[in-house]
Amino acid sequence: MPDTPTCDGCGAPLIWTVTPAGARAPINEGLDPNGNILLIRPKGLGVILAVTLSGATLKGAQSRSLPLHTNHFSDCPQRDQFTSQPPATETSQPPPQQTVGS
């Protein structure tokens, strides 16, 4: 049995998942009754899908005691180490256009 993946920043045990949009997402391994992420294992896909619930759907999942998790970025003390570069500002200039031929 393979070792449980852990966060490179804080060492917490993780489940690596994929969001419906196709992005990878680190999910806390432990269940959380206040969580908002439902993990789905579609047959034949070989991935774990992380679906974020909200509103009435979340309340229904919680009332049925479905196994919910939280995204690790919500509580990782080292999360800033993993964030991407800030988006370009409106004053950023695009690269100069190149013309082909003269």
KAJO-V446613 format. One record per residue. N is the residue number from 1. PHI is phi in whole degrees, -180 to 180 (NA if undefined). NEAR is the number of other C-alpha atoms within 10 Angstrom. Layout:
# KAJO-V446613
N:PHI:NEAR  N:PHI:NEAR
This chain:
# KAJO-V446613
1:NA:3  2:-69:4  3:-66:6  4:-71:11  5:-63:14  6:-130:16  7:-69:17  8:-68:11  9:-89:13  10:-118:11  11:83:11  12:-67:15  13:-70:18  14:-126:18  15:-120:21  16:-84:19  17:-130:21  18:-126:19  19:-82:15  20:-58:11  21:-82:9  22:96:10  23:-83:10  24:-76:14  25:-139:18  26:-83:19  27:-115:23  28:-60:25  29:-64:18  30:-72:14  31:-73:15  32:-139:14  33:-61:15  34:-100:12  35:-69:19  36:-132:23  37:-119:23  38:-104:19  39:-95:20  40:-125:13  41:-114:12  42:-63:10  43:-63:8  44:82:6  45:-92:8  46:72:8  47:-131:14  48:-109:19  49:-93:23  50:-102:28  51:-108:18  52:-84:18  53:-102:16  54:-152:12  55:57:8  56:-63:9  57:-64:12  58:-64:19  59:-60:14  60:-65:13  61:-64:19  62:-67:16  63:-69:10  64:-92:9  65:55:10  66:-67:16  67:-73:16  68:-108:22  69:-128:23  70:-125:22  71:-70:20  72:-63:20  73:-65:16  74:-73:10  75:-138:10  76:-71:17  77:-68:11  78:-108:14  79:-58:14  80:-63:10  81:-69:10  82:-108:11  83:-76:9  84:-79:7  85:-62:6  86:-62:6  87:-65:7  88:-62:8  89:-84:7  90:-64:6  91:-87:6  92:-66:8  93:-99:8  94:-70:6  95:-63:6  96:-63:6  97:-74:6  98:-105:6  99:-103:6  100:-102:5  101:76:4  102:-129:3
